[in-house]
Amino acid sequence: MSAPAVESVHDITLVVNGVPQQLTVPARRLLSDALRHELRLTGTHVGCEHGVCGACTVLIDGLPARSCLVFAVSVEGSSITTVEGCCESDGSMGRVQRAFQRCHALQCGFCTPGFITTITAYLRENPDPSDGEAREAIAGNLCRCTGYQNIVAAVLSAAQDPTP
């Protein structure tokens, strides 16, 4: 009988929400798990674990990515923004969060972090979207509670918010 395989661990350095972080993680640790378990950033939700629902979306070097599909070791040296980092510098709600509140764009809230990060990145690329463009921007995120109308309204409202 052979000895059980020992999983290798790696030291990685990331900048998460503007704060340098050093982690020691197993080679197969998902970024979503590293964020939630090692860094206690539980705003990143894990839904389907297949990259379909979008609840685990974070920004990796400014671009949306499904953190349940990314190994933590693969983002060594990257800048990660979670929903916790989508706020103003003083810790108050960011413009997308304010728009979600204004437009009643959430119900249970499970999918909200993925929408917030996705929309935050989208509005950097397209600061004045049309209704159709807003719908297309959120098409990769699933919500089981709403009809998406208020989420689309939040995208358009956030685009009009003068605070970036």
C-alpha positions, 0 to 999 in steps of 0.5 A: 500500500502506498502512502497518501499523496501530499498536496503541495502548498505555495506562498502567493502574494496578491493585492486584495481590495488595495491591501497586499496579502501573503497567503500559503495555499494548497495548489488546488485551492480555488480563488473563491475559497482563498478569499472566503476562508483565508482572508474572510472576505465572505462577500464573494459567494459560491453558487453553482461552482461551475462558473455559470451563475456569476455569484463568485465574480471578482475583478482580477486586474480590473476584469471580471472573472469567476473565482470558482474557476480560478486557482489561487496560485494562478493569480500570483501578483495580481490585483483582486477586487471583491464586492467589499472593495467596490466601495468608496475610499471612506468605506461608504457604498460605491455608486453601483451599491447605491444604485442597487439600493435606490432601484431595489435591485436585490431580493435575497442578495445571494447573487448581488456581489457578482452583479456589483463587481460585474457592473463596476467593471462594465461601467468603467468600459461603457460609462453611458450604456443603453438599456439593451447594453445594460441587459447584455452586460448582466446577461452572464449573471443569474438571479433566481429572485428578480425579473432583472428589470430593477437590476437593469435600472440600477446599471443605468442609475449607476451610470448617471451617478456623478461619483465614479 
